[in-house]
Amino acid sequence: MAWLFDPRHLVTLEAVVRLGSFAAAAEELGYTQSAVSQQIAELERRVGARVVVRRPVRATEAGQVLLDTEAAISTSMSRAAIELTALADGTAGEVRLGAFISAASSVVPPALARLRASHPAVHIALRELEQRETPGLLLRGEVDLAITFDYDHAPEPAPAGLRQEHLMDDPIMVVLPAGHPLARADAVTPADLPSDAWITTAVDVRDLAASPVGGQRGSGHRLDFDGMDFRTALNLVAAGLGVALLPRLLLLDAPANVVVLPLREPTLVRRLYTCRLDTRGVAASVKRLELALREAAAEL
């Protein structure tokens, strides 16, 4: 038996489940709450089964099948839109870039300045993202291009349907307060510093598990920072509260009261990529933004 669905109802279902609320979905989609309820009811009538559990709001098994369908439709529509846009010359329109915090504050601004200077009619939208949400936003067509990362010791292939290209390497550095005894060293190893000296950060240090920075605790003075913004950890170091592993991109304008040293052994390198939908054609504005990012990365 073939089911006939109104794609708008699938979009409504996705919003209801994602937001966990009929009212929130109505506000986002610009409907009344009763209209959202009617669309879900009509969808359930056509399916012949419940698609949403109301309290708390969550998808049923039938609803999840429809959500998977909605995701596939959204990806196909996004891919089609990109390939059609690629037929134009890209001198106008909009390009939407997503980037994690340290990339958004370092390599992105000079790249966007280049694009603005060469193509002033292109509208630029920048969105700060967490790494985990980036693939979904690309696949749904909510951003056109994103900057992602992995580590040389823990490579992560691009998710299905996406294409990533290497942008630059970003070495992980040791950051110490300016008055630290090792501040005049040429480089340090993790073993040079006791476990209680380290401020934990979001840097992936799985290959350093046997070292003090890898997670061993000492006498209890260690400062555990649970957050994604490396600038907070940098400010903690500047305040003399410990030392930290931080990406070099973050340290281009490091405060004067910290010292930045390379890791001697083992080294850690964060690898940055541009990532977009894997399509036959690419919008000219996206190509130009990719080029601007590469030029800015080379200068850094």
Backbone as CSV, one residue per row, in Angstrom:
resi,resn,N_x,N_y,N_z,CA_x,CA_y,CA_z,C_x,C_y,C_z
1,MET,0.847,-1.196,0.000,0.000,0.000,0.000,0.883,1.246,0.000
2,ALA,0.555,2.193,-0.849,1.348,3.419,-0.934,0.687,4.505,-0.093
3,TRP,1.490,5.130,0.750,0.978,6.213,1.594,1.209,7.539,0.879
4,LEU,0.268,8.453,0.988,0.414,9.789,0.432,0.578,10.763,1.584
5,PHE,1.744,11.428,1.623,2.026,12.356,2.707,2.124,13.770,2.166
6,ASP,1.682,14.698,2.945,1.948,16.103,2.669,3.296,16.431,3.313
7,PRO,4.336,16.778,2.523,5.664,17.054,3.099,5.633,18.095,4.210
8,ARG,4.673,19.014,4.163,4.593,20.029,5.217,4.261,19.399,6.567
9,HIS,3.479,18.322,6.527,3.154,17.642,7.776,4.380,16.966,8.374
10,LEU,5.273,16.470,7.498,6.507,15.861,7.996,7.405,16.918,8.635
11,VAL,7.439,18.101,8.040,8.221,19.196,8.629,7.650,19.567,9.999
12,THR,6.338,19.597,10.087,5.704,19.899,11.378,6.026,18.829,12.411
13,LEU,5.973,17.563,12.014,6.306,16.465,12.925,7.743,16.599,13.426
14,GLU,8.667,16.914,12.516,10.073,17.057,12.917,10.230,18.160,13.945
15,ALA,9.553,19.291,13.748,9.662,20.415,14.683,9.066,20.060,16.033
16,VAL,7.915,19.383,16.038,7.272,19.001,17.300,8.184,18.098,18.115
17,VAL,8.773,17.076,17.472,9.613,16.118,18.193,10.927,16.773,18.617
18,ARG,11.529,17.558,17.725,12.811,18.198,18.049,12.670,19.176,19.202
19,LEU,11.586,19.947,19.212,11.384,20.961,20.246,10.653,20.418,21.464
20,GLY,10.051,19.224,21.335,9.357,18.619,22.469,8.101,19.349,22.878
21,SER,7.503,20.080,21.936,6.347,20.903,22.305,5.570,21.298,21.066
22,PHE,4.230,21.131,21.106,3.381,21.600,20.021,3.412,23.124,19.943
23,ALA,3.417,23.788,21.115,3.413,25.253,21.137,4.703,25.813,20.566
24,ALA,5.838,25.226,20.950,7.127,25.714,20.433,7.232,25.479,18.932
25,ALA,6.733,24.333,18.456,6.751,24.064,17.023,5.883,25.076,16.277
26,ALA,4.714,25.400,16.840,3.834,26.382,16.210,4.518,27.739,16.101
27,GLU,5.199,28.152,17.163,5.888,29.447,17.153,6.996,29.462,16.109
28,GLU,7.779,28.375,16.027,8.883,28.321,15.071,8.375,28.327,13.632
29,LEU,7.299,27.586,13.371,6.801,27.427,12.009,5.843,28.543,11.586
30,GLY,5.416,29.365,12.536,4.494,30.443,12.202,3.051,29.996,12.083
31,TYR,2.700,28.896,12.770,1.332,28.405,12.787,0.700,28.700,14.146
32,THR,-0.594,28.458,14.223,-1.228,28.402,15.540,-1.018,27.005,16.107
33,GLN,-1.146,26.878,17.426,-0.971,25.565,18.024,-2.045,24.589,17.534
34,SER,-3.243,25.086,17.318,-4.310,24.208,16.838,-4.015,23.702,15.432
35,ALA,-3.383,24.545,14.609,-3.020,24.116,13.254,-1.985,23.003,13.302
36,VAL,-1.023,23.115,14.213,-0.025,22.061,14.373,-0.701,20.764,14.802
37,SER,-1.603,20.856,15.767,-2.319,19.664,16.236,-3.120,19.036,15.105
38,GLN,-3.753,19.859,14.273,-4.544,19.346,13.158,-3.659,18.643,12.126
39,GLN,-2.476,19.195,11.869,-1.574,18.562,10.914,-1.096,17.206,11.424
40,ILE,-0.762,17.126,12.707,-0.331,15.847,13.275,-1.485,14.845,13.249
41,ALA,-2.688,15.303,13.549,-3.853,14.420,13.513,-4.112,13.904,12.100
42,GLU,-3.968,14.776,11.105,-4.164,14.358,9.719,-3.092,13.353,9.304
43,LEU,-1.867,13.589,9.741,-0.789,12.650,9.438,-1.091,11.283,10.052
44,GLU,-1.566,11.275,11.285,-1.892,10.012,11.950,-3.079,9.329,11.263
45,ARG,-4.015,10.128,10.759,-5.147,9.532,10.043,-4.677,8.822,8.775
46,ARG,-3.749,9.468,8.063,-3.262,8.868,6.821,-2.395,7.644,7.087
47,VAL,-1.636,7.673,8.163,-0.779,6.542,8.507,-1.597,5.409,9.118
48,GLY,-2.619,5.790,9.867,-3.390,4.790,10.582,-2.728,4.363,11.870
49,ALA,-1.875,5.232,12.416,-1.167,4.905,13.664,-0.741,6.198,14.336
50,ARG,-0.537,6.148,15.644,-0.001,7.305,16.381,1.415,7.574,15.921
51,VAL,1.763,8.818,15.730,3.138,9.174,15.355,3.842,9.932,16.467
52,VAL,3.073,10.430,17.448,3.656,11.196,18.551,2.987,10.784,19.855
53,VAL,3.810,10.551,20.871,3.310,10.424,22.234,3.257,11.831,22.814
54,ARG,2.140,12.207,23.420,1.933,13.608,23.801,2.681,14.015,25.066
55,ARG,2.733,13.189,26.081,3.324,13.613,27.356,4.243,12.531,27.905
56,PRO,5.559,12.764,27.911,6.240,13.869,27.223,6.252,13.628,25.719
57,VAL,6.423,14.714,24.955,6.362,14.600,23.502,7.554,13.817,22.986
58,ARG,7.277,12.745,22.254,8.337,11.964,21.618,7.722,11.183,20.467
59,ALA,8.563,10.768,19.532,8.077,10.041,18.364,7.796,8.589,18.725
60,THR,6.724,8.033,18.157,6.484,6.602,18.226,7.358,5.919,17.169
61,GLU,7.275,4.593,17.092,8.034,3.895,16.051,7.594,4.352,14.670
62,ALA,6.282,4.504,14.478,5.781,4.998,13.189,6.263,6.422,12.944
63,GLY,6.260,7.233,13.992,6.740,8.598,13.859,8.205,8.660,13.471
64,GLN,9.019,7.759,14.014,10.447,7.755,13.691,10.680,7.405,12.228
65,VAL,9.861,6.490,11.691,9.949,6.178,10.257,9.703,7.440,9.437
66,LEU,8.689,8.213,9.838,8.391,9.448,9.119,9.480,10.495,9.303
67,LEU,10.088,10.547,10.496,11.189,11.487,10.717,12.380,11.145,9.834
68,ASP,12.665,9.855,9.682,13.748,9.448,8.786,13.440,9.859,7.353
69,THR,12.168,9.731,6.976,11.758,10.152,5.634,11.930,11.655,5.457
70,GLU,11.530,12.417,6.488,11.663,13.878,6.424,13.124,14.285,6.281
71,ALA,14.007,13.605,7.017,15.438,13.923,6.939,15.976,13.644,5.537
72,ALA,15.549,12.520,4.934,16.002,12.190,3.581,15.495,13.204,2.567
73,ILE,14.233,13.630,2.720,13.664,14.629,1.814,14.403,15.957,1.948
74,SER,14.670,16.365,3.191,15.366,17.636,3.423,16.753,17.629,2.803
75,THR,17.456,16.493,2.951,18.796,16.393,2.376,18.729,16.469,0.851
76,SER,17.771,15.760,0.246,17.629,15.783,-1.207,17.284,17.188,-1.709
77,MET,16.394,17.867,-0.984,16.024,19.220,-1.381,17.210,20.170,-1.252
78,SER,17.986,20.009,-0.191,19.158,20.863,0.005,20.167,20.641,-1.113
79,ARG,20.374,19.359,-1.465,21.324,19.047,-2.529,20.851,19.635,-3.854
80,ALA,19.562,19.519,-4.132,19.032,20.071,-5.379,19.186,21.584,-5.423
81,ALA,18.909,22.237,-4.305,19.028,23.696,-4.256,20.453,24.147,-4.514
82,ILE,21.417,23.416,-3.926,22.820,23.777,-4.115,23.231,23.595,-5.568
83,GLU,22.807,22.490,-6.171,23.218,22.229,-7.545,22.580,23.218,-8.519
84,LEU,21.353,23.653,-8.241,20.728,24.662,-9.083,21.409,26.020,-8.920
85,THR,21.744,26.350,-7.664,22.424,27.621,-7.411,23.780,27.666,-8.104
86,ALA,24.416,26.493,-8.228,25.731,26.425,-8.865,25.683,26.841,-10.322
87,LEU,24.487,26.844,-10.920,24.358,27.265,-12.314,24.477,28.776,-12.456
88,ALA,24.247,29.487,-11.366,24.351,30.955,-11.408,25.798,31.376,-11.205
89,ASP,26.066,32.645,-11.382,27.446,33.131,-11.291,27.885,33.438,-9.872
90,GLY,26.961,33.458,-8.921,27.346,33.625,-7.516,27.765,35.020,-7.130
91,THR,27.439,36.025,-7.932,27.844,37.389,-7.574,26.893,38.033,-6.577
92,ALA,25.768,37.396,-6.304,24.813,37.899,-5.318,24.265,36.702,-4.552
93,GLY,23.322,36.976,-3.656,22.743,35.888,-2.881,23.309,35.830,-1.478
94,GLU,23.234,34.655,-0.872,23.645,34.481,0.516,24.533,33.258,0.646
95,VAL,25.531,33.345,1.505,26.339,32.181,1.859,26.372,32.101,3.380
96,ARG,26.058,30.911,3.902,25.931,30.714,5.346,27.059,29.800,5.824
97,LEU,27.873,30.318,6.716,29.050,29.607,7.214,28.858,29.243,8.677
98,GLY,29.167,28.020,9.025,29.178,27.585,10.417,30.596,27.268,10.849
99,ALA,30.945,27.638,12.067,32.309,27.395,12.546,32.302,27.292,14.061
100,PHE,33.185,26.439,14.598,33.339,26.367,16.042,34.071,27.613,16.531
101,ILE,34.048,27.833,17.840,34.401,29.141,18.396,35.800,29.610,18.009
102,SER,36.822,28.761,18.202,38.183,29.247,17.964,38.451,29.492,16.484
103,ALA,37.798,28.774,15.581,37.926,29.061,14.148,37.160,30.336,13.796
104,ALA,35.964,30.484,14.385,35.158,31.666,14.103,35.842,32.955,14.531
105,SER,36.700,32.874,15.531,37.357,34.080,16.038,38.746,34.302,15.449
106,SER,39.229,33.396,14.587,40.599,33.524,14.081,40.661,33.499,12.557
107,VAL,40.428,32.355,11.958,40.580,32.239,10.507,39.386,32.810,9.751
108,VAL,38.208,32.821,10.365,37.006,33.254,9.659,36.983,34.758,9.365
109,PRO,37.261,35.660,10.331,37.133,37.095,10.030,37.938,37.567,8.820
110,PRO,39.238,37.219,8.688,39.940,37.686,7.481,39.398,37.063,6.203
111,ALA,38.889,35.840,6.289,38.307,35.216,5.096,37.038,35.943,4.661
112,LEU,36.184,36.284,5.628,34.958,36.993,5.285,35.262,38.398,4.769
113,ALA,36.315,39.007,5.293,36.700,40.329,4.795,37.129,40.251,3.328
114,ARG,37.827,39.181,2.970,38.226,38.987,1.575,36.996,38.837,0.673
115,LEU,36.061,38.010,1.129,34.856,37.786,0.327,34.056,39.070,0.198
116,ARG,33.928,39.817,1.270,33.175,41.077,1.226,33.834,42.062,0.260
117,ALA,35.163,42.111,0.245,35.862,43.053,-0.635,35.688,42.689,-2.108
118,SER,35.697,41.390,-2.415,35.616,40.978,-3.814,34.185,40.827,-4.312
119,HIS,33.238,40.521,-3.410,31.849,40.309,-3.809,30.921,40.978,-2.777
120,PRO,30.848,42.305,-2.808,30.085,43.031,-1.782,28.589,42.745,-1.792
121,ALA,28.051,42.216,-2.892,26.613,41.949,-2.949,26.232,40.611,-2.332
122,VAL,27.227,39.797,-1.974,26.939,38.504,-1.353,26.681,38.717,0.135
123,HIS,25.500,38.307,0.581,25.180,38.411,2.006,25.842,37.260,2.753
124,ILE,26.524,37.581,3.854,27.263,36.587,4.623,26.572,36.372,5.963
125,ALA,26.344,35.131,6.318,25.787,34.782,7.627,26.748,33.821,8.309
126,LEU,27.209,34.183,9.503,28.129,33.355,10.274,27.411,32.819,11.501
127,ARG,27.555,31.537,11.754,26.891,30.893,12.879,27.913,30.074,13.665
128,GLU,28.065,30.372,14.953,28.957,29.573,15.793,28.270,28.253,16.121
129,LEU,29.001,27.156,15.932,28.428,25.821,16.093,29.285,24.975,17.012
130,GLU,28.660,23.981,17.617,29.397,22.907,18.241,29.592,21.810,17.199
131,GLN,30.718,21.118,17.284,31.071,20.110,16.287,29.949,19.087,16.091
132,ARG,29.315,18.667,17.162,28.329,17.587,17.067,27.084,17.988,16.280
133,GLU,26.747,19.262,16.208,25.541,19.682,15.510,25.787,20.030,14.051
134,THR,27.047,20.095,13.634,27.370,20.559,12.290,26.849,19.641,11.187
135,PRO,27.055,18.315,11.243,26.576,17.473,10.136,25.077,17.615,9.871
136,GLY,24.281,17.627,10.920,22.842,17.743,10.739,22.450,19.046,10.079
137,LEU,23.101,20.143,10.458,22.782,21.445,9.872,23.156,21.484,8.396
138,LEU,24.275,20.869,8.035,24.673,20.807,6.630,23.694,19.958,5.827
139,LEU,23.335,18.799,6.360,22.445,17.894,5.637,21.046,18.478,5.471
140,ARG,20.617,19.290,6.431,19.297,19.925,6.337,19.331,21.225,5.539
141,GLY,20.516,21.630,5.105,20.624,22.848,4.312,20.527,24.119,5.112
142,GLU,20.786,24.053,6.426,20.700,25.252,7.255,21.993,26.059,7.242
143,VAL,23.098,25.442,6.871,24.336,26.159,6.573,24.876,25.597,5.259
144,ASP,25.627,26.428,4.525,26.169,26.021,3.225,27.561,25.431,3.341
145,LEU,28.312,25.902,4.307,29.699,25.490,4.479,30.018,25.562,5.963
146,ALA,30.862,24.647,6.420,31.224,24.652,7.839,32.704,24.348,7.978
147,ILE,33.266,24.783,9.094,34.633,24.398,9.466,34.520,23.361,10.571
148,THR,35.144,22.211,10.359,35.125,21.118,11.318,36.557,20.764,11.695
149,PHE,36.703,19.828,12.619,38.055,19.439,13.012,38.070,18.001,13.514
150,ASP,39.262,17.407,13.473,39.566,16.193,14.224,41.024,16.310,14.669
151,TYR,41.584,15.238,15.183,42.982,15.249,15.626,43.772,14.240,14.810
152,ASP,45.071,14.519,14.623,45.884,13.614,13.816,45.947,12.211,14.413
153,HIS,45.789,12.103,15.741,45.822,10.791,16.378,44.437,10.154,16.470
154,ALA,43.404,10.870,16.042,42.039,10.345,16.123,41.236,10.846,14.924
155,PRO,41.606,10.417,13.712,40.913,10.912,12.515,39.455,10.474,12.485
156,GLU,38.603,11.355,11.969,37.175,11.069,11.847,36.734,11.366,10.413
157,PRO,36.352,10.334,9.662,35.904,10.576,8.280,34.631,11.400,8.251
158,ALA,34.420,12.081,7.133,33.209,12.891,6.981,31.987,11.984,6.989
159,PRO,30.894,12.403,7.634,29.660,11.615,7.602,29.160,11.418,6.168
160,ALA,28.382,10.369,5.956,27.834,10.086,4.627,27.054,11.283,4.104
161,GLY,27.300,11.616,2.848,26.603,12.731,2.224,27.334,14.049,2.320
162,LEU,28.446,14.084,3.072,29.215,15.314,3.233,30.625,15.137,2.658
163,ARG,31.204,16.241,2.269,32.558,16.250,1.712,33.399,17.221,2.519
164,GLN,34.534,16.762,3.034,35.407,17.663,3.774,36.786,17.700,3.123
165,GLU,37.406,18.868,3.160,38.735,19.067,2.588,39.611,19.758,3.623
166,HIS,40.854,19.301,3.696,41.778,19.822,4.705,41.991,21.321,4.513
167,LEU,41.902,22.048,5.593,42.084,23.499,5.559,43.432,23.895,6.138
168,MET,43.750,23.411,7.326,45.020,23.758,7.968,45.232,22.865,9.180
169,ASP,46.474,22.816,9.643,46.799,22.148,10.897,46.922,23.183,12.002
170,ASP,46.466,22.802,13.172,46.441,23.707,14.326,47.108,22.982,15.503
171,PRO,48.417,23.174,15.701,49.104,22.459,16.783,48.552,22.825,18.157
172,ILE,48.542,21.848,19.037,48.146,22.068,20.415,49.386,22.494,21.206
173,MET,49.247,23.592,21.940,50.374,24.178,22.666,50.147,24.071,24.178
174,VAL,51.230,24.186,24.912,51.156,24.271,26.365,51.171,25.747,26.745
175,VAL,50.216,26.162,27.556,50.118,27.564,27.973,50.337,27.624,29.480
176,LEU,51.301,28.470,29.895,51.669,28.601,31.296,51.557,30.057,31.728
177,PRO,51.354,30.318,33.019,51.451,31.697,33.512,52.863,32.231,33.277
178,ALA,52.980,33.524,33.042,54.280,34.106,32.706,55.330,33.864,33.781
179,GLY,54.933,33.759,35.035,55.909,33.554,36.102,56.226,32.103,36.391
180,HIS,55.764,31.196,35.571,55.981,29.762,35.818,57.471,29.408,35.681
181,PRO,57.987,28.470,36.499,59.406,28.085,36.414,59.830,27.584,35.038
182,LEU,58.911,27.030,34.244,59.261,26.511,32.922,59.010,27.527,31.805
183,ALA,58.706,28.758,32.172,58.332,29.749,31.172,59.446,30.027,30.172
184,ARG,60.691,29.803,30.538,61.824,30.081,29.646,62.262,28.846,28.867
185,ALA,61.574,27.740,29.026,61.943,26.522,28.305,61.610,26.671,26.824
186,ASP,62.305,25.872,25.982,62.017,25.880,24.550,60.756,25.085,24.229
187,ALA,60.526,24.028,24.989,59.357,23.163,24.815,59.208,22.349,26.089
188,VAL,58.059,21.724,26.266,57.839,20.904,27.451,57.159,19.606,27.038
189,THR,57.274,18.613,27.888,56.511,17.384,27.744,55.466,17.366,28.856
190,PRO,54.408,16.585,28.708,53.417,16.512,29.782,54.016,16.083,31.112
191,ALA,55.044,15.227,31.050,55.650,14.727,32.281,56.426,15.805,33.029
192,ASP,56.725,16.939,32.362,57.461,18.016,33.034,56.623,18.713,34.097
193,LEU,55.314,18.500,34.048,54.405,19.202,34.953,53.594,18.193,35.751
194,PRO,53.427,18.401,37.045,52.642,17.462,37.860,51.173,17.503,37.478
195,SER,50.460,16.440,37.814,49.063,16.333,37.415,48.218,17.477,37.978
196,ASP,48.541,17.961,39.176,47.738,19.017,39.783,47.931,20.369,39.124
197,ALA,48.919,20.475,38.224,49.152,21.752,37.559,48.167,21.995,36.412
198,TRP,47.557,20.924,35.894,46.785,21.036,34.660,45.347,21.494,34.888
199,ILE,44.912,22.405,34.046,43.504,22.760,33.929,42.945,21.928,32.782
200,THR,41.969,21.105,33.040,41.425,20.264,31.979,40.685,21.115,30.950
201,THR,40.806,20.735,29.688,40.120,21.429,28.600,39.492,20.386,27.681
202,ALA,38.828,20.870,26.618,38.175,19.977,25.667,39.137,19.392,24.646
203,VAL,40.435,19.672,24.752,41.413,19.082,23.837,41.409,17.567,24.002
204,ASP,41.375,16.857,22.883,41.386,15.395,22.906,42.811,14.916,23.197
205,VAL,43.015,14.309,24.354,44.356,13.866,24.768,44.382,12.367,24.994
206,ARG,43.607,11.608,24.224,43.504,10.169,24.495,44.847,9.461,24.374
207,ASP,45.764,9.951,23.519,47.077,9.325,23.406,47.992,9.676,24.565
208,LEU,47.554,10.598,25.408,48.363,10.979,26.564,47.779,10.409,27.849
209,ALA,47.013,9.337,27.722,46.291,8.808,28.886,47.218,8.399,30.014
210,ALA,48.436,8.023,29.676,49.364,7.589,30.716,50.128,8.740,31.339
211,SER,49.939,9.941,30.838,50.682,11.088,31.342,49.833,11.863,32.342
212,PRO,50.432,12.799,33.072,49.662,13.586,34.037,48.477,14.304,33.417
213,VAL,48.634,14.840,32.198,47.541,15.570,31.582,46.440,14.630,31.111
214,GLY,46.739,13.347,31.033,45.769,12.391,30.536,44.688,12.051,31.519
215,GLY,44.737,12.549,32.719,43.611,12.348,33.602,43.967,11.907,35.010
216,GLN,45.229,11.592,35.309,45.579,11.193,36.659,45.487,12.389,37.605
217,ARG,44.932,12.163,38.754,44.794,13.243,39.733,45.865,13.110,40.813
218,GLY,46.187,14.238,41.383,47.179,14.235,42.446,46.555,14.577,43.774
219,SER,47.038,15.633,44.406,46.636,15.919,45.782,45.316,16.686,45.891
220,GLY,44.681,16.994,44.760,43.360,17.597,44.843,43.294,19.063,44.483
221,HIS,44.415,19.695,44.077,44.403,21.112,43.731,44.130,21.338,42.241
222,ARG,43.988,20.277,41.483,43.732,20.371,40.057,42.406,21.099,39.808
223,LEU,42.369,21.918,38.740,41.161,22.659,38.394,40.541,21.991,37.170
224,ASP,39.366,21.396,37.333,38.666,20.750,36.227,37.694,21.738,35.601
225,PHE,37.940,22.073,34.352,37.086,23.010,33.620,36.189,22.212,32.692
226,ASP,34.887,22.297,32.863,33.918,21.578,32.039,33.237,22.580,31.115
227,GLY,33.804,22.752,29.927,33.260,23.724,28.989,33.941,23.596,27.644
228,MET,33.363,24.230,26.607,33.882,24.136,25.249,34.638,25.383,24.808
229,ASP,34.507,26.487,25.531,35.146,27.736,25.117,36.564,27.778,25.683
230,PHE,37.537,27.583,24.806,38.929,27.561,25.234,39.372,28.894,25.830
231,ARG,38.697,29.982,25.492,39.110,31.291,26.014,38.966,31.348,27.528
232,THR,37.986,30.619,28.058,37.842,30.567,29.512,39.063,29.911,30.134
233,ALA,39.500,28.788,29.556,40.698,28.116,30.070,41.921,29.023,29.963
234,LEU,42.028,29.772,28.872,43.145,30.696,28.709,43.143,31.744,29.819
235,ASN,41.985,32.262,30.138,41.896,33.265,31.207,42.206,32.663,32.575
236,LEU,41.876,31.399,32.765,42.234,30.722,34.017,43.756,30.607,34.151
237,VAL,44.412,30.282,33.031,45.882,30.234,33.051,46.442,31.626,33.336
238,ALA,45.903,32.634,32.673,46.385,34.001,32.869,46.237,34.450,34.312
239,ALA,45.232,33.898,35.003,45.026,34.229,36.413,45.937,33.434,37.339
240,GLY,46.808,32.592,36.764,47.760,31.842,37.569,47.203,30.592,38.217
241,LEU,46.082,30.068,37.683,45.422,28.925,38.314,45.913,27.588,37.805
242,GLY,46.820,27.578,36.851,47.351,26.323,36.355,47.855,26.478,34.940
243,VAL,48.125,25.350,34.289,48.576,25.325,32.898,47.548,24.536,32.095
244,ALA,47.582,24.705,30.767,46.565,24.049,29.947,47.103,23.754,28.558
245,LEU,46.489,22.764,27.921,46.715,22.498,26.506,45.656,23.240,25.708
246,LEU,46.099,24.089,24.775,45.161,24.905,24.007,45.609,24.972,22.549
247,PRO,44.683,25.075,21.605,45.053,25.161,20.186,45.716,26.493,19.865
248,ARG,46.665,26.441,18.941,47.434,27.646,18.611,46.555,28.752,18.036
249,LEU,45.498,28.381,17.294,44.623,29.405,16.723,44.067,30.336,17.789
250,LEU,43.801,29.782,18.960,43.252,30.589,20.048,44.282,31.564,20.593
251,LEU,45.560,31.297,20.353,46.631,32.003,21.039,47.286,33.078,20.182
252,LEU,46.655,33.427,19.048,47.246,34.439,18.175,47.335,35.783,18.879
253,ASP,46.402,36.065,19.777,46.414,37.309,20.556,46.398,36.977,22.042
254,ALA,47.268,36.067,22.442,47.315,35.645,23.843,47.706,36.820,24.732
255,PRO,47.154,36.901,25.948,47.517,37.992,26.858,48.998,37.938,27.239
256,ALA,49.529,39.085,27.643,50.960,39.184,27.925,51.370,38.372,29.145
257,ASN,50.443,38.030,30.001,50.809,37.321,31.234,50.726,35.802,31.103
258,VAL,50.777,35.303,29.855,50.911,33.863,29.650,52.078,33.606,28.703
259,VAL,52.617,32.389,28.773,53.694,31.944,27.895,53.203,30.726,27.133
260,VAL,53.443,30.717,25.833,52.985,29.623,24.977,54.200,28.827,24.517
261,LEU,54.199,27.524,24.795,55.308,26.645,24.432,54.798,25.444,23.641
262,PRO,55.614,24.926,22.722,55.204,23.718,21.994,55.370,22.473,22.866
263,LEU,54.555,21.478,22.562,54.744,20.161,23.161,55.928,19.486,22.471
264,ARG,56.767,18.838,23.274,57.930,18.168,22.690,57.550,16.766,22.241
265,GLU,57.169,15.905,23.135,56.753,14.546,22.785,55.761,14.059,23.822
266,PRO,54.638,13.512,23.385,54.188,13.490,21.979,53.568,14.820,21.583
267,THR,53.592,15.118,20.295,52.931,16.314,19.804,51.447,16.017,19.567
268,LEU,50.642,17.053,19.611,49.221,16.945,19.313,48.874,17.984,18.252
269,VAL,48.125,17.566,17.253,47.744,18.479,16.175,46.257,18.335,15.908
270,ARG,45.567,19.459,15.933,44.159,19.500,15.541,44.110,19.858,14.060
271,ARG,43.356,19.091,13.274,43.267,19.324,11.834,41.924,19.956,11.501
272,LEU,41.952,21.064,10.786,40.742,21.781,10.414,40.372,21.476,8.972
273,TYR,39.067,21.413,8.716,38.546,21.108,7.390,37.435,22.092,7.026
274,THR,37.228,22.280,5.724,35.970,22.828,5.250,35.066,21.641,4.930
275,CYS,33.781,21.775,5.219,32.847,20.665,5.046,31.549,21.198,4.441
276,ARG,31.032,20.464,3.447,29.780,20.857,2.781,29.104,19.597,2.251
277,LEU,27.887,19.779,1.711,27.208,18.665,1.069,28.019,18.171,-0.119
278,ASP,28.042,16.862,-0.306,28.771,16.265,-1.429,27.859,16.285,-2.654
279,THR,27.974,17.329,-3.460,27.116,17.525,-4.626,27.970,17.645,-5.881
280,ARG,27.328,17.413,-7.042,28.056,17.537,-8.311,28.437,18.986,-8.589
281,GLY,27.546,19.896,-8.248,27.833,21.300,-8.440,27.913,22.024,-7.116
282,VAL,28.678,23.104,-7.087,28.844,23.900,-5.865,28.596,25.357,-6.217
283,ALA,27.796,26.044,-5.402,27.513,27.454,-5.645,28.801,28.250,-5.715
284,ALA,28.846,29.197,-6.648,30.054,29.999,-6.831,30.427,30.742,-5.560
285,SER,29.425,31.227,-4.838,29.719,31.968,-3.608,30.376,31.059,-2.568
286,VAL,29.966,29.791,-2.515,30.574,28.848,-1.575,32.012,28.555,-1.993
287,LYS,32.244,28.380,-3.300,33.614,28.160,-3.788,34.512,29.325,-3.419
288,ARG,33.990,30.533,-3.581,34.800,31.719,-3.273,35.078,31.818,-1.775
289,LEU,34.107,31.436,-0.960,34.339,31.449,0.482,35.380,30.396,0.865
290,GLU,35.307,29.220,0.263,36.332,28.196,0.527,37.719,28.721,0.174
291,LEU,37.835,29.385,-0.967,39.127,29.937,-1.376,39.584,30.999,-0.391
292,ALA,38.683,31.865,0.045,39.044,32.914,1.012,39.511,32.301,2.320
293,LEU,38.866,31.218,2.764,39.294,30.543,3.993,40.685,29.958,3.837
294,ARG,40.980,29.382,2.688,42.315,28.804,2.470,43.398,29.891,2.453
295,GLU,43.080,31.017,1.834,44.045,32.106,1.814,44.276,32.662,3.202
296,ALA,43.216,32.806,3.977,43.359,33.300,5.348,44.118,32.305,6.210
297,ALA,43.849,31.022,6.031,44.543,29.985,6.807,46.034,29.974,6.481
298,ALA,46.370,30.160,5.199,47.782,30.172,4.813,48.522,31.347,5.457
299,GLU,47.845,32.478,5.577,48.484,33.634,6.211,48.681,33.422,7.717
300,LEU,47.768,32.694,8.344,47.902,32.430,9.796,49.022,31.455,10.075
